[in-house]
Amino acid sequence: MSKQCHECFRVLADETRLRILRAIRTRPVNVGDITAAMHVTQPTVSYHLKMLDELGLITREKRGREVLYAFNKNYPCKGCGVLSVSIKL
């Protein structure tokens, strides 16, 4: 298993990050939408989005002043099957 797959497991071990992935799996959303759906603070959501983004599990698209986040279907750890086998999104 590659170092990147180990990092993927580490990042996905957090329930908040899994909830964020579930929230964005079907369509791009902004931080406000995630915050409202999950009932957590904006700084908390931003912190976890940054970790998911750094690993390549999500994408960011800036539209004016708004940033939309979406699940990256071509995430780097796809080869180890971390999301397709271990975690049902």
FENUR-V905061 format. One record per backbone hydrogen bond with DSSP energy under -1.0 kcal/mol. NH is the residue of the N-H (numbers start at 1). CO is the residue of the C=O. Records with the same first field share a line. If there is no record, write none. Layout:
# FENUR-V905061
NH: CO  CO
This chain:
# FENUR-V905061
6: 2
7: 3
8: 4
9: 5
10: 6
11: 7
12: 8
14: 11
18: 14
19: 15
20: 16
21: 17
22: 18
23: 19
24: 20
29: 69
34: 30
35: 31
36: 32
37: 33
38: 34
39: 35
40: 35
45: 41
46: 42
47: 43
48: 44
49: 45
50: 46
51: 47
52: 48
53: 49
54: 50
55: 51
57: 52
59: 70
61: 68
63: 66
66: 63
68: 61
69: 29
70: 59
71: 24
72: 57
75: 72
78: 75
80: 77
81: 78
85: 81
